Amino acid sequence: MNNNDIFKKLRVALMLRDDQIVDILQLVDFKITKSELGAFFRDEKHENFVECGDQILRNFLNGLVIHLRGTKENPKNPMDVIAIHKKEAQPKVFTKSEAATPPKKEFKPGDFKKKPASNQKFKDKKPAKKIEIIEKVQYKNGKNNK
């Protein structure tokens, strides 16, 4: 088991998002971007996979201690912090009034018949008559006829 596996398992067990992990690392003055962090969680066969070093995992664990327990001046209960993460991780349930999309209609086999156009502009419009221009044209093809 390597550092990447440990990092992945801690992330899942504590229900942490990338932005939360970045904030935890900033508690110990370690700056990292979300894209750099995402490279640690990729598959080992992926071209953008990066091996997680000891320094990054050590800083994450030190920041995690501060995040969960707090500092000596401002202690926290770790279970309260985990409960907050759990609440944030659950998907929000929408009620009917909050839903932006109407409920889906069930279709029957007869619903897919071709219907006439409902727009009056297109019903009343008839194709314009072609104006035929006929002229008598003589083709000589470069020959002089006498």
Stockholm file with secondary structure:
# STOCKHOLM 1.0

chainA/1-146         MNNNDIFKKLRVALMLRDDQIVDILQLVDFKITKSELGAFFRDEKHENFVECGDQILRNFLNGLVIHLRGTKENPKNPMDVIAIHKKEAQPKVFTKSEAATPPKKEFKPGDFKKKPASNQKFKDKKPAKKIEIIEKVQYKNGKNNK
#=GR chainA/1-146 SS CCHHHHHHHHHHHTTCCHHHHHHHHHTTTCCCCHHHHHHHTSCTTSTTCCCCCHHHHHHHHHHHHHHHHBCSSSBCCHHHHHHHHHHHHSCCCCCTTTCCSCCCCCCCGGGGSCCCCCCHHHHHCCCCCCCCCCCCCCCCTTCCCC
#=GC SS_cons         CCHHHHHHHHHHHTTCCHHHHHHHHHTTTCCCCHHHHHHHTSCTTSTTCCCCCHHHHHHHHHHHHHHHHBCSSSBCCHHHHHHHHHHHHSCCCCCTTTCCSCCCCCCCGGGGSCCCCCCHHHHHCCCCCCCCCCCCCCCCTTCCCC
//
